[in-house]
């Protein structure tokens, strides 16, 4: 964690959660294929960590507990996954046969209203 962030949180009274300081934060099963964004389970764990940091009722440290042991993969499978990631995300889509970033337009070029999605419980998101 960046010392400046720690100092700023102490100086302002902000609560800081260093998710990456916990082994579970480095578990690849919490991250999407791009390795930059968390997946649904990662978001769930981060939200639980933030809720605990805020002292919300019913929270605990369950978010920091490791996931069950993963199935062991061969070195070749790990190497192949790493190479695919490098080709796609490090070397760029143009090299991998996709559209280079500078040729892509904005994801949403026009302003659009934001609509809430129903949650599994039926309430708004």
Helices and strands as residue ranges (DSSP letters): H 3-12, G 19-21, G 23-26, G 28-30, H 40-53, G 61-64, H 75-85, I 86-90, G 101-103
